[in-house]
């Protein structure tokens, strides 16, 4: 058992210089994926479309909310003169409007999330292709994401984020 461990250590120590020699020949790039995405023209245009969608949905919701508030105000102002049946009908109508408001709000959120996901997916496919083409063309052996969890240190000279962003904008 000890012999196997000793052999493993000797083997690893013997391969270390070879590994270091090969590592010296590696061409490595580092890319900040989030920055590369967020700084593209298509991402910014997509965000503007999303903002427009959010504004339209909010406008619809605000109009419906105003209708609910006005109905409640009318009901309160006229409740003394209304028959119990009419009052009950008004309350039911307002309850239905509130349900509709909640449904429209959920639908709007789902639509916005779906649009954002579609936008991210399209850009993700484009990103993978651009990164692959860049790596092959530039002779890179390895391009790693620049995150705190994965890369503890990287020489800024190896950061290819700007070049990838430019490729994505083409």
C-alpha positions in Angstrom: 0.0 0.0 0.0 2.8 2.4 0.9 4.7 1.5 -2.2 1.7 2.5 -4.4 1.5 5.8 -2.7 5.2 6.4 -3.0 5.1 5.4 -6.7 2.2 7.9 -7.2 4.1 10.7 -5.6 7.2 10.0 -7.7 5.2 9.7 -10.9 3.3 13.0 -10.1 6.6 14.7 -9.3 8.1 13.4 -12.5 5.2 14.7 -14.6 5.2 18.1 -12.9 7.9 19.6 -15.1 6.2 18.3 -18.2 2.9 19.8 -17.1 4.6 23.1 -16.4 6.3 23.0 -19.7 3.0 22.3 -21.5 1.3 25.0 -19.5 3.8 27.6 -20.6 2.7 26.9 -24.2 -1.0 27.3 -23.5 -2.8 30.3 -24.8 -5.5 31.2 -22.3 -8.2 33.8 -22.5 -10.5 35.1 -19.8 -14.0 36.5 -20.6 -16.5 38.3 -18.4 -19.6 36.6 -19.8 -22.1 39.0 -18.1 -20.2 42.1 -19.3 -19.8 40.6 -22.8 -23.6 40.0 -23.0 -24.8 43.3 -21.4 -22.6 45.5 -23.5 -23.8 44.3 -26.9 -26.0 46.4 -29.1 -28.6 43.6 -29.5 -28.8 43.1 -25.7 -29.4 46.8 -25.2 -32.0 46.9 -27.9 -33.6 43.8 -26.3 -33.7 45.6 -23.0 -35.3 48.6 -24.6 -38.0 46.3 -26.2 -38.6 44.8 -22.8 -38.9 48.2 -21.2 -41.5 49.1 -23.8 -43.3 45.9 -23.1 -43.3 46.5 -19.4 -44.5 50.1 -19.9 -47.4 48.8 -22.1 -48.4 46.2 -19.6 -48.2 48.6 -16.8 -50.4 51.1 -18.7 -53.0 48.3 -19.2 -52.8 47.4 -15.5 -53.0 51.0 -14.4 -56.2 51.5 -16.5 -57.8 48.4 -15.0 -56.8 49.4 -11.5 -58.3 52.9 -12.1 -61.5 51.2 -13.3 -61.6 49.1 -10.1 -61.0 52.1 -7.9 -63.7 54.1 -9.7 -66.2 51.3 -9.3 -65.4 51.0 -5.6 -65.8 54.8 -5.2 -69.1 54.8 -7.2 -70.4 51.8 -5.1 -69.5 53.5 -1.8 -71.2 56.8 -2.9 -74.3 55.1 -4.1 -74.5 52.2 -1.7 -77.2 53.8 0.5 -79.5 54.3 -2.5 -78.9 50.8 -3.9 -81.0 47.8 -3.4 -79.3 44.9 -1.6 -79.4 42.9 -4.9 -77.8 45.8 -6.9 -75.2 46.3 -4.1 -74.4 42.6 -4.2 -74.1 42.7 -8.0 -71.7 45.7 -7.8 -69.5 43.9 -5.2 -69.4 40.8 -7.4 -68.4 42.9 -10.4 -65.6 44.6 -8.4 -64.4 41.2 -7.2 -64.4 39.9 -10.8 -62.4 43.0 -11.8 -59.8 42.3 -9.1 -59.5 38.7 -10.2 -59.0 39.9 -13.8 -56.4 42.4 -12.6 -54.5 39.7 -10.8 -54.6 37.4 -13.8 -53.4 40.2 -16.2 -50.6 41.0 -13.8 -49.5 37.4 -13.7 -49.8 37.1 -17.5 -47.7 40.2 -17.9 -45.0 38.9 -15.6 -44.9 35.6 -17.4 -44.8 37.3 -20.8 -41.9 39.5 -19.8 -39.9 36.6 -18.3 -40.5 34.6 -21.5 -39.3 37.5 -23.7 -36.2 38.0 -21.5 -35.5 34.2 -21.7 -35.9 34.2 -25.5 -33.6 37.2 -25.7 -31.0 35.6 -23.5 -31.2 32.3 -25.3 -30.7 33.9 -28.8 -27.7 35.8 -27.5 -26.4 32.7 -25.7 -26.3 30.8 -29.0 -24.6 33.7 -30.7 -22.2 34.0 -27.8 -21.1 30.4 -28.0 -20.5 30.6 -31.7 -18.6 33.9 -31.4 -16.5 32.5 -28.6 -15.7 29.3 -30.4 -14.8 31.1 -33.6 -12.7 33.6 -31.7 -10.9 30.8 -29.8 -10.1 28.9 -33.0 -9.0 31.9 -35.0 -6.9 33.3 -32.2 -5.3 30.0 -31.4 -6.5 29.8 -27.8 -6.3 26.5 -26.0 -8.6 27.6 -23.2 -11.0 30.5 -22.6 -12.5 30.5 -19.1 -15.3 32.6 -17.6 -14.1 35.4 -15.3 -16.0 34.9 -12.1 -15.0 35.1 -8.5 -15.8 31.4 -7.9 -13.8 30.0 -10.8 -10.9 32.4 -11.5 -9.0 33.6 -8.4 -6.6 35.7 -10.4 -6.1 36.5 -14.0 -3.7 38.7 -15.8 -5.8 41.5 -17.4 -3.8 41.0 -20.6 -5.7 37.7 -21.0 -9.1 39.3 -20.8 -10.8 39.0 -24.2 -14.2 40.3 -23.1 -14.1 43.4 -25.3 -13.2 41.4 -28.4 -16.0 39.0 -27.8 -18.5 41.8 -27.4 -17.3 43.3 -30.7 -17.8 40.0 -32.4 -21.3 39.7 -30.9 -22.2 43.2 -32.3 -21.3 42.1 -35.8 
